[in-house]
């Protein structure tokens, strides 16, 4: 299935040989690299490109020459001082990258130097190089451009672990995605449709809803003008799984839109609001509410999710059933502009930084 790439501009993509040669030159200097650091908590202007130490490759890890890094809402929370990195992670942001394998730690046999890969990180992706446990790295399918690969692994792991492993969405059921045009939303639509489910989405403009429809969503709800609870009633459906990053007052409405034995999966609280709900209504539906986070999981838990993604999601990317939806590319030095675009919420799909 083809999909328009929104707002893209092309940047040169280095070859395997170029990246490896650049690494040799850098190591011969001071073993430093460029990374986007946070001078102090604040707005996008606090992001700066600085010299930092190159990561040390521990046993079981893979050193990756970063070609691109995905931008995520969690990066903005970290920049604002509200989401510190886990212990042991780099201080600079970035939860996913694509690039080329430069070095293998002791005991790593699944990769070779020069492999095209994507990796899930606890942090540190806004940089020229990252070292990451091999269990959190996947080889990219040949049909995926290296830069586009930076926008795949975090959303694939988030959607697969929450909607399918936790929410148990099945063929013929209905998934409701709040923020259907986001990076996570565009992955959720495609993955649910590829596995035979129906998809309803909320989004904030006609352009965003049209993009969701092109990806396979069948119930399109403009949250500025429609109540998603009433709209689902009009359609005669209830949601078996609801993927929600808004939180707050959406929780009570999600319960009213939920099918019997359904699952509400909260992966964020963009509203910043507390939530109250009718517990009796939830009990009557035998519903479940899950609040989850991917970043805080152990390396072993992330590796298990990544392996499940490799088995169940990666083949759908390899055969073209799921495609990367990239809103924009920015050079690494313009990370502030990338954050401003994300905060404006006008984009469709993923934003990536090109190193």
N, C-alpha and C positions, 0 to 999 in steps of 0.2 A: 504494500500500500504506500503510495507517495504522500508526502505532506509538505506544504509550503514552509520554508524556513523564514521566520519573521525577523525583519530588521537586521539582517546579517551583513557584515562586510568581511572580505577575505584578508587574511594575514598569511605571510609565508610560513609553510610548515617545514621544519628542518628534517633532514634525512637522519637515518640511524648513525651513519658514519660521522655526520656533522656533530651530533650530540655527544658521541663518544669522544671525538677529537676535542670538543670544547671542554669536556670534563677533564681530560688529561691536562689541558692547558691551565684550567683553574686549579687543579690539585698541585701543579708545579709551582703555583704562586703561594697561596696561603691556606688552601683548603677552606675557603670561604665561599659564600654564595649570596645571591640576592633573595630577599624575602620581603613581603609586605607586613610590616609590624604596626602595632597599635601604640602610639605614643602615650596616650592616656584615654580613659573612657570618654566617648563623645560622639559627635556626628561624623559623617563620612570624611571630613577633612583631617581626622586624626590618623588616617592610614598613610603610611610612608614606605617607600622602597628603600631598604637598608641592607648593609652587609651583616650577615649572621654566620655562625659556624655551620659547616656542612654536617649533616647527621652522621653518626657512627653506625655502621651496619652490624647489628647484633646477630648471634646465631639464630637461624630460623627466619631472618628478615631478608627483604629484597630492596636494594637501592634503585630508585626510579629517577631517570632524568625527566622532569616534568615538562610536558608539552602544553598542557592546559589544566586548569583547575576549575571545578564547578563552584558557583556562588550559591549559598543557601541562606535561608532566613536565620538559621542558627549563627551564621557568621556576623550578622548584624547585631544579634543579641550579645554575642561575645564582644563586639566592638563597643557596645554601649555599657559594658561592664556587668551584664546580667547573666552571663553564661560562661563561666570560666572553663578552660580546658581541663580535662581529667589529669590526674597526677601522672607525670612522665611524658605528657604530650608537649610538643612545641608551643610557645606562647602565641605565635602568630596564627591566624585563622586558616580555614580550608579543610573540608571534610571529605573531599574526593578529588582525584586527579586522573589524568591519562598521560601516558608517556612510554618510555622505552627502558627496559631493564638494563642497568649499567653494572651492577655487581650483585653477587649472590652471597648471603651469609652462610655460615657453616651449617650443613645439613639440608640445604634447599636443593631439591632435585627436579622440581616440577617446571622450572623455567630455565631459559638460556639467555645469554647476553644478547640484547637487541630485540627481544620479544616486545610486541605491542600490547600494552596492558592498561587496565583501569584498576584503581585501588580505592578502598574504603579506609578512611583515616580517622583517628581521634582528634586530629588537628594538624596544622602545619602545611596545608596544601598550597597556600599562596607563596610558593617558593620555587627555586630552580631544581631542587632535588628533595626527595622524601625517602625515608627508610620505614618500611611497613612490614608487619608479619605476613609471611607468604600466604597464609590462609585467608587474608583479606584482599588478595590480588587475583584478577581474572584476565586471561588473554582475550583481547578484543576480536570479535569475528572479522573476517577479511572485508566485509562489506561496510564496515563502520569507519568513517574518517577518524584519524587519531584525535583531532581537536574535539569532535563531537562526542568521543568516548568519555570525556570528562563530565558529560551531563547524563550519564546512564546509571552508574553503579549505586549511587546513594538513593536515587528515586526507586530503582528496581528493588533494592534491599528493603527500603521503607514500605513500599506497596506490597511486596510479596510477603514479608513477615507479618504485616498488620492485617491486610485484607484477606489473605489466604491461609497462612499458618495460624493466625490468631482468630480472625473472623470467620474462617471456614466458608468463604463464598463459593458457591457451586453453580454449575451450568443451569441456566433457566431462572436463577434468582436475580434480584435487583440490588445494585450497588448505588448508593447516593454519595457523591463526592462534592464536598464544599470547596470552592476554589478550583473548579475543573480545568481552568486554563493555566494553572501553575505548573511548575516542573513536575511535582508529585501528581497533580491532577491529570496531566497529559499522559503520564505513564499508567496511572490507574485506569483511565478509560481504555487504553489500548490493551492492557493486560487482561482486564475483565472481559472485554469483547472477544479477545483471542481464546479465552477459556469458556465462552458460551454464555456469559452473563449479560444482563441488560444494565444500562448505565443511565442514571439521572445525575445532572450536575447543576450547581449554582455558580453563577459568574456575574460580573458587573457591567457588561456591555454587549451589544449585538455582535461586535467583532469577536469577542472572546467566546461567546456562545456558538458562533459559526465555526470557529476553530475546533471546539469540542465536538460539534456535529460531524465535522470532517474526519475526526478520529474515531467516531462510532457511538457517541452519546445519543440517546434517542429522546430523552426528556430534558428540555433546556429551560432553565429557570433563571430569570434576571432577578437577583435578590434586591435590587432597588425598587422594583415595581410589583413583585409577586411574593407571596408567602409560600415557602416550599412545602409546608405541611398541607395547606389547602390544595396546592397544585398536584401533589401526589394523590390526594383523595380524588380529585377530578379525573386523574388518569386511571383510577381504580387499582393502584398498587401501593404496597408498603415496602420499605427498604429492609432487606435482610442484613445488609452491612452498611454502616454509615462511616465514612472516613472524614474526620473533622479536625481542622487545625484552627478553627475560630474560637471555640470554647464559649465561656460566659453564658449568655442567655440562649445560645443555640442548644445547650444540653437539654433543657426541658422540651423544646420543640423537636429535637431529634427523637426523644422518647415517644412523642406523639406520632412521628412518622415511621416508627420502627415496626417491623413485622414481628409476629410471635416467634420466640426463640432467636431473635435477632441480636446483632452485636454492634455497639457504638464504639468506635476506636478513636480516641483523641490523641493526636500527635503534636498538638500545640495549643496555645491560648493567645492567639493574636489579638483578641478583644481586650485582654488584660483585666477582664472582669471576673469576679467570683460567680459561682453558679449554684442555683438551688433547683430542686426538682421534686416531683411527686413520686415518692418511693413506691406507693401503692400501684401507680400506673405501670411502673417498671416491673414490679412483681407480677402484675396481671398478664404482662406479655412474656414473662420468664426471660426478660432481656438481660443483657450483660453490658457493662460499661468498662472499657479498658483505657487506661492512660499509660502511654508507652514512650520510650525514648531509645533511639538507636545508639547515640554517641556514648552513653554511659555504660553500655554493656561490656562485659569482659571480652578479651581477645578471642577466647574460645567460643563464646556465644556468637560473636560477629563472624567468626570463621564458619560456624555451622550455618548461619543465614546465607553467607556468600556461597557456600557449597550448594545450598538448596537453590539459590538464584542461578548458579551455573547449570544445574540440572533442569530447571523448570522455566526459566525466563530467557536465558542466553540463546537457546535454540530458536525461540520466537524472534529474537533480534537477528539472528543469523539468516533466517529465511525471509526476513522483511515484513513479518506480521507486525512487529513493533519497530518504530523508527525514532531516532532522537529528534526532539523538537527544540531547536535552539533559537532563542529570541535574539541574542546579540553576543558578539565577541568583543572583548576589550583587551588591550595590552596589559600585562601585569602592573605596569606603572600607573595605570588608570583604574586601579581597584576602587578608588573613591567614586568615580563615575558609574562603575558597575553597581555599587551599593545604592547610589542615588536612584538609578533606574529601578532596582528592585523595590526600594521604598516607595516609589511612585506608583507601583502596582499597575502599570500600563502594559507590561510585557506579556507575551504568551510563550510558555515553555521555560527553558533553562537559559541562564546567563553564564558565560564562561570567560575566564581570564586566560589569555594566551601568553605563554612564557617566551 
